[in-house]
Amino acid sequence: MKNNEIQRLIQFLSKLPGLGPRSGRRLALHLLKKREQVFLPLIQSMQDAEAKIVTCTICHNLDASDPCNVCQDTRRDPTLLCVVEDVSDLWAIERANIFKGYYHILGGVLSAIDGVGPQQLAINSLLERLVKSEIKEVVLALSATVDGQTTIHYLTDQLKDFPVIMTALAHGVPIGGELDYLDEGTLFTAFQARRGIL
């Protein structure tokens, strides 16, 4: 029987996305066997990340600086704003190297089942950005799920009085698909064929 420290490590690792109890056990064993090469550097990296990573007050990205590196990049097109659900979606779009504007991370999507309403999302800060900026197009790059589409309809209603073009990702993003799991080619096609909402 495992001692409490090992069992606790396995339990924490098992809670990580994509891992279960079996993967947690294998990962814990690997870390304990490779203390110097893997475990200790991982601990140091996690401590550094916990101490230095902050949430950007403009777009809600995670970075070591505030504003984040994306918001500080003056080479980007200030007239384009891409609204995404989560930081992982921003990272997916950046990996594909297909969007040259700025981002706004909502922090989720509307979901009655999960109790997520407009107040739980970064919608007010999005509206504030639109008032204070030169944005001309808002790309609503949300997942093609029921909750994602509900959020797009809600945002369309909220943004209708702003002098902006609203677009959504085109086909290429499968129904029920989440942006973080899409390949760069699919994202590229979706961005190239984006369409107006109204």
C-alpha positions as CSV (number, residue, x, y, z in Angstrom):
1,M,0.0,0.0,0.0
2,K,1.3,3.5,-0.9
3,N,2.1,6.0,1.8
4,N,0.0,9.2,2.2
5,E,2.5,11.5,0.3
6,I,2.6,9.3,-2.8
7,Q,-1.2,8.8,-2.7
8,R,-1.7,12.6,-2.4
9,L,0.6,13.2,-5.3
10,I,-1.3,10.7,-7.4
11,Q,-4.6,12.2,-6.5
12,F,-3.5,15.7,-7.5
13,L,-2.0,14.5,-10.8
14,S,-5.2,12.5,-11.5
15,K,-7.2,15.7,-11.3
16,L,-5.3,17.4,-14.2
17,P,-7.1,17.6,-17.6
18,G,-6.6,14.5,-19.7
19,L,-5.3,12.4,-16.7
20,G,-7.1,9.8,-14.6
21,P,-6.0,7.6,-11.7
22,R,-4.0,5.3,-13.9
23,S,-2.1,8.1,-15.7
24,G,-1.7,9.9,-12.4
25,R,0.0,6.8,-11.0
26,R,2.3,6.5,-14.0
27,L,3.2,10.2,-13.9
28,A,3.9,10.1,-10.1
29,L,6.2,7.1,-10.5
30,H,8.1,8.8,-13.3
31,L,8.5,12.0,-11.4
32,L,9.7,10.2,-8.3
33,K,12.2,8.1,-10.3
34,K,13.5,11.2,-12.1
35,R,13.7,13.6,-9.2
36,E,16.8,15.6,-10.3
37,Q,16.1,15.6,-14.1
38,V,12.3,16.2,-14.0
39,F,10.6,16.5,-10.7
40,L,12.7,19.3,-9.1
41,P,12.9,21.4,-12.3
42,L,9.1,21.0,-12.6
43,I,8.5,22.1,-9.0
44,Q,10.7,25.2,-9.6
45,S,9.0,26.0,-12.9
46,M,5.6,25.7,-11.2
47,Q,6.7,28.0,-8.4
48,D,8.0,30.6,-10.8
49,A,4.8,30.4,-12.8
50,E,2.6,30.8,-9.7
51,A,4.7,33.8,-8.6
52,K,5.1,35.6,-11.9
53,I,2.1,34.8,-14.2
54,V,-0.7,37.4,-14.0
55,T,-4.0,38.1,-15.8
56,C,-3.8,40.9,-18.3
57,T,-6.2,43.7,-17.3
58,I,-7.0,44.5,-20.9
59,C,-7.7,41.2,-22.7
60,H,-7.6,38.7,-19.7
61,N,-4.7,36.6,-21.2
62,L,-2.2,35.0,-18.9
63,D,1.4,36.3,-19.1
64,A,4.3,37.4,-17.0
65,S,3.5,41.1,-17.8
66,D,0.4,43.3,-17.6
67,P,-0.5,44.3,-20.2
68,C,0.4,41.0,-21.8
69,N,2.8,40.7,-24.8
70,V,-0.1,40.4,-27.2
71,C,-1.7,43.7,-26.0
72,Q,1.8,45.4,-26.1
73,D,2.5,44.4,-29.7
74,T,2.1,47.6,-31.7
75,R,2.5,45.7,-35.0
76,R,-1.0,44.3,-34.6
77,D,-4.1,45.7,-36.4
78,P,-5.9,47.9,-33.8
79,T,-9.1,47.8,-35.8
80,L,-9.5,44.0,-35.4
81,L,-10.7,42.3,-32.1
82,C,-11.1,38.6,-31.7
83,V,-13.4,37.5,-28.9
84,V,-12.6,34.0,-27.6
85,E,-13.8,31.8,-24.8
86,D,-10.6,30.9,-23.0
87,V,-6.8,31.5,-23.0
88,S,-6.3,28.2,-24.7
89,D,-8.3,29.4,-27.7
90,L,-6.1,32.5,-28.0
91,W,-3.0,30.2,-27.9
92,A,-4.6,28.0,-30.6
93,I,-5.2,30.9,-32.9
94,E,-1.7,32.3,-32.3
95,R,-0.1,28.9,-33.1
96,A,-1.9,29.0,-36.4
97,N,-0.5,32.5,-37.1
98,I,-3.7,33.6,-38.9
99,F,-4.9,36.6,-37.0
100,K,-3.1,39.9,-36.7
101,G,-5.4,41.9,-34.4
102,Y,-6.0,41.9,-30.7
103,Y,-8.0,39.6,-28.4
104,H,-10.6,39.6,-25.7
105,I,-11.0,36.5,-23.5
106,L,-14.5,36.1,-22.1
107,G,-13.5,33.5,-19.5
108,G,-16.2,31.0,-20.7
109,V,-19.6,31.0,-22.4
110,L,-23.1,31.5,-21.2
111,S,-24.5,28.3,-19.7
112,A,-27.8,28.0,-17.8
113,I,-26.9,24.5,-16.7
114,D,-23.6,25.6,-15.2
115,G,-25.0,28.8,-13.8
116,V,-22.8,31.0,-16.0
117,G,-24.6,34.3,-16.8
118,P,-23.3,37.5,-18.4
119,Q,-22.0,38.7,-15.0
120,Q,-19.6,35.8,-14.8
121,L,-18.0,36.6,-18.1
122,A,-15.8,39.6,-19.2
123,I,-18.6,41.2,-21.2
124,N,-18.6,44.6,-19.5
125,S,-14.9,45.0,-20.1
126,L,-15.5,44.1,-23.8
127,L,-18.1,46.8,-24.1
128,E,-15.7,49.3,-22.4
129,R,-13.0,48.4,-24.9
130,L,-15.3,49.1,-27.8
131,V,-16.1,52.5,-26.4
132,K,-12.5,53.5,-26.0
133,S,-10.9,52.1,-29.1
134,E,-10.7,52.2,-32.9
135,I,-12.1,48.7,-33.4
136,K,-14.0,48.2,-36.6
137,E,-14.4,44.4,-36.7
138,V,-15.2,42.1,-33.9
139,V,-14.6,38.4,-34.7
140,L,-16.7,36.2,-32.4
141,A,-14.4,33.1,-32.4
142,L,-16.4,30.9,-30.0
143,S,-16.8,27.2,-29.9
144,A,-19.5,25.7,-32.2
145,T,-21.4,24.3,-29.2
146,V,-24.9,25.2,-28.1
147,D,-23.5,27.4,-25.4
148,G,-21.0,29.0,-27.7
149,Q,-23.8,29.9,-30.2
150,T,-26.0,31.2,-27.4
151,T,-23.1,33.5,-26.3
152,I,-22.7,34.7,-29.9
153,H,-26.4,35.6,-30.1
154,Y,-26.2,37.4,-26.7
155,L,-23.0,39.4,-27.8
156,T,-24.6,40.3,-31.1
157,D,-27.5,41.9,-29.3
158,Q,-25.1,43.7,-26.9
159,L,-22.9,45.0,-29.7
160,K,-25.6,46.0,-32.2
161,D,-25.4,49.7,-31.3
162,F,-21.6,49.9,-31.8
163,P,-20.2,51.0,-35.1
164,V,-18.5,47.7,-35.7
165,I,-18.8,44.8,-38.2
166,M,-19.5,41.5,-36.3
167,T,-18.2,38.3,-37.9
168,A,-18.2,34.7,-36.7
169,L,-16.0,31.8,-37.7
170,A,-17.2,30.0,-40.8
171,H,-17.6,26.3,-41.5
172,G,-14.5,24.4,-40.8
173,V,-15.2,24.6,-37.0
174,P,-17.3,21.5,-36.6
175,I,-20.5,21.7,-34.6
176,G,-19.7,20.6,-31.0
177,G,-16.0,21.4,-31.7
178,E,-13.8,23.4,-29.4
179,L,-11.1,25.7,-30.8
180,D,-8.3,24.4,-28.7
181,Y,-8.6,20.9,-30.3
182,L,-8.6,22.1,-33.9
183,D,-5.6,22.0,-36.2
184,E,-4.1,25.1,-37.8
185,G,-5.5,24.3,-41.2
186,T,-9.1,24.1,-39.9
187,L,-8.7,27.3,-38.0
188,F,-7.2,29.0,-41.1
189,T,-10.1,28.0,-43.2
190,A,-12.6,29.2,-40.6
191,F,-10.9,32.6,-40.3
192,Q,-10.6,33.1,-44.0
193,A,-14.3,32.4,-44.6
194,R,-15.7,34.2,-41.6
195,R,-19.1,35.8,-42.3
196,G,-21.2,38.7,-41.0
197,I,-23.7,37.9,-38.3
198,L,-26.2,40.6,-39.1
